[in-house]
Amino acid sequence: MKWVLVDKFDNIVHTVDLNKRYNLNEARKYFVNLKQMDEKEFNKLWKVVTEENYQLQLKLSLNNRQVEWWNDDNYLDIDR
């Protein structure tokens, strides 16, 4: 199963393919050891999810974002 290390901005920083027997806690421990940090500090900076869940979350967040550029107050209006 592929696990991804994701930063605060939802960017994938690292990917690893671990045995299917690895669960979330074991994958998190893998990345904590890789970063050589305290687990509490690690959890403040990173999250660990399966690649499949990451893709699902990304698609959902993109679908929920509706950009209405015409409602943006920061545009230049020549007629004003």
Secondary structure, DSSP 8 states (H G I E B T S, - for coil): -EEEEE-TTS-EEEEEE--TT--HHHHHHHHHHHHT--HHHHHHH-EEEEHHHHHHHHHHHHHH----GGG-SSS--TT-
